[in-house]
Amino acid sequence: MNKSTAKKPWGGRFTEPTNKLVEAFTESISFDSRLYKQDIQGSIAHSKMLAKIGVISDDEATSIEQGLLSILEQIRVGDFQWSTELEDVHMNIEARLTDAIGEAGKKLHTGRSRNDQVATDVRLYMREAVDDIVDLTLQLQESLLTVAAKEVNTIMPGFTHLQVAQPISLAHHLLAWNEMFERDIERLLDARKRINVMPLGSAALAGTSFALDRDMTCELLGFDRPSRNSLDAVSDRDFLIEVSAACSLIMMHLSRMCEEIILWASESYKFIEIGDAFCTGSSIMPQKKNPDIAEIVRGKSARVIGNLQALLVLMKSQPLAYNRDNQEDKEPIFDTVDTVARSLQVFSAMVPSISFKRETMYHAALKGYATATDLAEYLVRLQVPFRDAHEIVGNTVHYAIEQKKPLAELSLEELQSFGAMIQQDVYEVLSLEGSVKARSHFGGTAPVRVKEAIAAANERLAKLR
């Protein structure tokens, strides 16, 4: 047998060494080495189970565990040499273990395949990743809610079509961002239920003739239950796609926030000032202060959404069961996890640095006839049909534009020329404060409701902590 072929744990059937180009092309150790902790965790649980069912001795299981823990420490301190000849994280660790403890190391792979091994490793990894992303999302929510509590009475224009629509509380706007992240967390936690199913014991695709105690391994690894179908277990990557989709939504939400922050920080709006520590300057224009963090996060949303597309395309034509195509699932999901985590971290840090220019926001809300809807609703309360009220107010706004006056500065006589039923009390609803205060139903922008909404959001957040 060729010496190079003999290094491969699967080399017994082969008579020629692997072509070096093939070896370089097919290796995955350059990226799946990050699964080392999960791989060792799964192997220790598997060896304990093998000892329980009598496939290996207790002493061998102890030797395997001690050897694996030693390898774990070697990897953590950077004293482990990864080999592309050994292809992946699984065979690298197994080969080192066998070198260290001898024959017992060769017994570890009994009753399993790299197919169920990698599926287990990835699920363990994704379980931790989801927990981390949920925690980071909660941190961002805390930042938003802290800022919102200070801005309940700050009035800003609400927009539709990027046109001034109605006045709202700034805190109400921040709470809308918070709602997005609450849904994101719900999606992640729901996906986690399907992540937390154990494939180990499915072997290559059909299970194994050894009487494995899968419930024991399941309990040792903290899974909710073992998989029900060995064929599905080794080929399923739905859980990666689900998490990728949830992460794409997180990035889409962050991108929408970024877009608004970029607009608000512009000279055209001047609603906010972002802390200097979270901006950069221009190499040629000394006056520039650029919202680069928001722009970069907005840009990074594209790669996360692209990773989702890559995973969907990767899986769309695969027959059951495991195929080597699945090696390509790791780089996009690793990149997604890393990108989302970094984006959430930097965003949580940036939010408290933002100062809001309350007076500028208030004056912006005075423009665009933001209280026109309030005037229409005032007329409806006087028994004017809404469509008639809509027309009356439309004519009034047209007149106000010609006179270059806001609605609140029109005289009572001018207003009555469009609707004789209008009385002096109309000015209460034409003020920004009156408009915001009037929307006091559940979910509305009235300060009293916004305060309640912040308290309720903090209670929901606390339950997830």
N, C-alpha and C positions, 0 to 999 in steps of 0.2 A: 504493500500500500504506500502511495506517495505520502511523504512526510507532511506536506502542506495540507493534503486532503484529510489526514488523520487528525488534524487540529479541530476540524469541524465535528461537533457532536453528532451530526447527521451524516458524516463522511463514509460510513461503512459501505454504502451501496455504490459509491463513486470510485472510479479508477484514475481520474485526472483531477489535478488541482483546479480550483476556481480561477478563471481568468481575472487578472488584476483589474482590468476595466470593469468587469462584472462586479467584482468585490467592492470597488469604489462606488459603482452606480447603485448597488443594492443595499449598502450599509445603512443602518438607521441609528447607530450609536451616537452620531454627531448631534442628534436631537433627542432621542428617547432615553439618553442617560439621565435626564432629569426625573425619570420614573424610578430611580434607584431605591428611594426610600419605600415606595409602594411595593416594588418588586420584592424587596427583602421582607417587608411586613407580610406579604402574601405567602412567601416561601416558609417563613417560620410557622405560620398557622397551618400550612399544608403538612409540614413535617410533624407537628404535634398530632395532627389527625392521623397521619400514617402510623405513628407509634401507637395510638389508641387502638387502631384496628389490626395491629400486629404485623404490618408490612415491614416496618423497621423497628429496631429495639429502642427502648427509652434512652439508653446511652448514646445511640446514634442520633436520636432526635436532639439530645442535649448538645452533642458535638456540632450538629448542623446549626443549631441556634447560636451557639457561641461563635462559631465560624462566621456566620452571617452578620452578627453584631460587630464583630471585629472588622469585617469588610465595610459595614456601614460607617464606622468611625474613620476608616482609611479614606473613604470617599469624601466624608465631611471635611477632613483636614487637607484634602488634595493629594493624598499619598496613594492614589490608585491609577494605574495606567490602563486606559481604555484601548481596546484593540479593534480595528476595523475588520480584521480577519475573523473575529468572533461575532461580527455582524451587529448584534444588538445588546441591549442592557441585560437581557435574560442570560444569554450565553456567556457574556463577560463575567457576570457575578457567579454563575455556576462553575465556570472554569477556574476562577480564583478560589472558590470554596473547595473544589476537588483538589487543587494543588495544596491547600492548607490542611485539609483533614483526611484526605485519601478516599478510600472506598465508600465511606458513608456519603460523601458528596455526590457520588454517582447515583445514589439511590433516591435523591431528592425529587427527581423528575417523574418518579413512578406515579402513574394515575393522572397525569396531567400532560397538556401540550402547551406549546407557546401560544396557541390560539386562545385557549381559555385563560392562560397566564396573562397575556397582554390585555385581554378584555377586562380582567380583574384589576390589573394595575391602573388602567386608564380610568376605570370607575372610581377607584380609591382616590386617584389624583383629582378627578372632577368633583368628587364630593367635597374635598378640601377647598378646591378652587371656588365652588359655588358659595361655600360658607364665607370665604374671604371676600368675595365680591358683594355678598349681602351685607357684610359688616362695613365695607367701604361705602356702600350706598346709604346705609344708616348714618354713617358719619356725615355724608353730604346733606342728608335730610336734617340732621341736627344743626348744621351750619345755616341752612335755609330757614329753619324755624326760628332760630335765634335772631336772625336778621329781620324776619317777618314781624316778630313781636315788637320791634322798635319802629315799624313802619305802618302800623295799623291805620293811623290817621293821615298818612301821607297820600295826597291825591295825585293821580297821574292820568293821562289819557289812555283808555283802552282802545285797541285798534282792530278793525277788520279791513282786509285788503290793504294793510299798511296806511289806512286813512283813519283819522280820529273818529271814533265811534261814540263812546260814552265814557264819562269819568268813572274811575274805579280806585279802590284802595291799592296802593303798591303792595301791601301785604297779601292782598287777594291774588295779585299776579304771581307773587312768590309761592303762594300755596298751590297755584295751578302747576307750577314746576314740581312741587312736592308730590302732587297726585300722580304725576308720571312715574316717579320713582317708587311710589307705593305699589303701583301695578307691576313694575319691574321686579320688585322683591317677591310679590305673589307668584309671578311666573317662574322665577328661579327656585323658589321653595317647592312649587308644584313639580318642576322638572327633577328636583332632587329625589323625589319619591321614586321616580323611574331609574334614576342613577343607582339608587341604593339596593340593587338586586345583584346577587352574586353569581357570576358565570363559572367560577372555579369548580371543577368536577365534571365539566362538559367535555373535557379533553379536546381532541381535534375537532370533532363534530358530533360523535355518536355516544359520548360518555365513555366509560371504562368498565372492564370486567372486575375491577377491584371494588369491594363493598365499601365505598367511601362514606364517611359520616359527614355529609355536606352541611347538616344542621350545626355540627360542632364548628366547622370552619367558618360558617356564616356568622355564628355568634362571636368567635374570636376576632373576626374582621369588622364586626359592627354593622353588617348588612341586615336589612329587614327580613329578607328571605332568599333562598337559593332560586336560581332561574328554573322555569318549568320545562323548558325545551332546549336540549343541548345544541341542536342545529341553529336555532335562533340566537342562543346565548353568545356563540362565538362570532356571529356575523352581524349582530345588531350594533348599529352606531346611531340609532335614533336619538339617544340621550345626548350625544355630542351635538347633533343638529339642533336639538331643542335648546341647549344651553347657548349655542352659537346664535340662535334666533333671539333668545332673550337678551343676550349681550348686544346684538345688533340694535335692538330696540333701546337699550340703555344709551348706546352711542348716538342713535338718532335723536333721543331726547336731549342728550348733552349738546348735540349739534344745534338743535333748535334754540336752546338756551344761549349757546355761543353766538348765534346769529343775532339774537336780541341784544346781547351784551355788546357786541361789535357795533351795532347800530346806535345803541344808547351812549356809547363812549365817543361816537363821532361828533365832529363839529356841528353837523346838521341837527343833532338831538341835544347833546350836552346834558344828558340825564344823569350820568354817572362819571366817577373818576375811579379808575382801577389803580390799586397800589403800585408804586414804581417797581417793587420787587417782582411783580407779575407782568411787566411790560418790557419791551426792548425799544431801542432807537434805530435810527437810520444811519447807514454808513456815509451818506452824502447830505442828508437834510437834518441839520442840528435840532430843528424844532419838533421833530416827530416823536411821538410816544405811541407805539403800536401795541394793540391788544393781541400779541402773538400767541399767548396761551389759548385764548378762545379760538383763534384761527387754526392753530395746530390740532386742537381737540376736534374741531369741526372737520378738519382734513382726515384725521385718523378714523373718523366714523366710516370713511370709504373703505379702508382696508378691512375693518371688522365685518362690514356688510359683504365685502368681497370674499372673505373667509367662509361666510355662510354659504354663499353661492358655490364655492369650491367644494365644500362638504356635500352639498346636495348633488352636484354633478358627479362627484366621486362615487356616490352610492347608487346612483339612479339605474345603472345597468349591470350591477353585480349579481350573479347567481348565488344561491346559497352553496357552501357556507362561507368559510374564511377564504379570502383572496389576498394576494400580496398587495393589491391596490390599497388595502387598508393601512398600509404603512404610511400612506400620504395623509392620513387623518390627523396626525399629531402636530405637524408644523402649523397648520392653520388654527387648530384649537389652542395650542400653546401661545401663538401670537395673539389670538383673541383675548385670552385670559390676561396676558401681560399688558396688552394695550388698554383694556377696560380698567384694569386695576390702577395703572399709572394715571389714566385720565381722571378717574374718580378721586384719586389722591390729590392731584394738583388742583382740581376744581374745588374740592373741599377747603383747601388752603387758600385759594384765591377769593372765594365768596366773602369772607370777613374783611378782606382788604378793600372791598368796593364801598365807596362813599356815594350817597345819593344826593343829587342836587334838587332838593325838595321844591324850592321856589321855581326853578326852571320847569320842573314837571307840572307844577300847578298852573303856570302860565300857558304851558303847552295844551293843557286840558281845556283852557278857556277858548282855544282856537278850534275851528272846525265845527262849531255849533253842536258841541257834545251833549247839550241838554235838550236837543230837539225832541228826542223820544219822550222825555219827561213832560214836555209841553203837550205832546200828543196824548199821553196817558192822562194828563190833567183834563183835557177836553173829553176824553172817554168817561171820566168820572162825572162829567156834567151831562152825561147821556148822549154825547155826540158819537155816532157810529165810528168805529176805528178807521175805516177807509176814508170817511169824510174828514176825520181829525188829521189823518196822514196828509191829505191834500191841503188842508188849512195850514198845517205847519210847514209843508213844502213851500207854499206861497210866501209864508212869513219869512222863512230862511232866505228865499230868493230876494226878498225886499231888504232884509238885513245885510246881505252881501253887497247889494247896490249901495246901501247907506254906509257900508264899512263899519257896522256896529255888531257887537255880540248881542244875542237875544236878550240878555238881562239888561242891556242898556236901551232897548226900545221902550218908548213911553207906553203907558197903558192905552192911550188913545191910538197909537200906532198898532198895538197888538189887537185892539178891539176892531180895527178896520178890517181885520181878517176873520175875527170871530167875536161877535157882539157879546157872547156869553162869558168872555174872559174878564176876571175881576182882579183886584189888587193882590189877592193871595197868590197869584200866579208866580210872583217873584220868589216865593219860597221854594218852588220846584225848579226855577231856572238857575239857582245857585249851584255850584259844584257840590258844596257840602250837603245841600238838600237832596240833590240827585243821588249821591252815594248813600246817604242815610236812609233814603226811601226804599232801597232794595234790601229789606230786612227779612226776607224769607230765608228758609234754610238753603244754604249754598250761595246766598247773595253776597254782595260786596259791602254791605253796611258794616261799619266798624264793630257793632255789637256782635254780629254774626261771625265776622272775621276772627275776633278774639276767641269765640267759642270754637271755631274751626282749628285754630292754632292749639288750643288746649286739647282738643280731641285727637289731633294729629300727634301731639307729644305722648298722649296716652297709648295710642296704637304703636308708636315707636318703642315705648318703654316695654311693651309686652314682647317685642322681638329681641330685646337686649338680654 
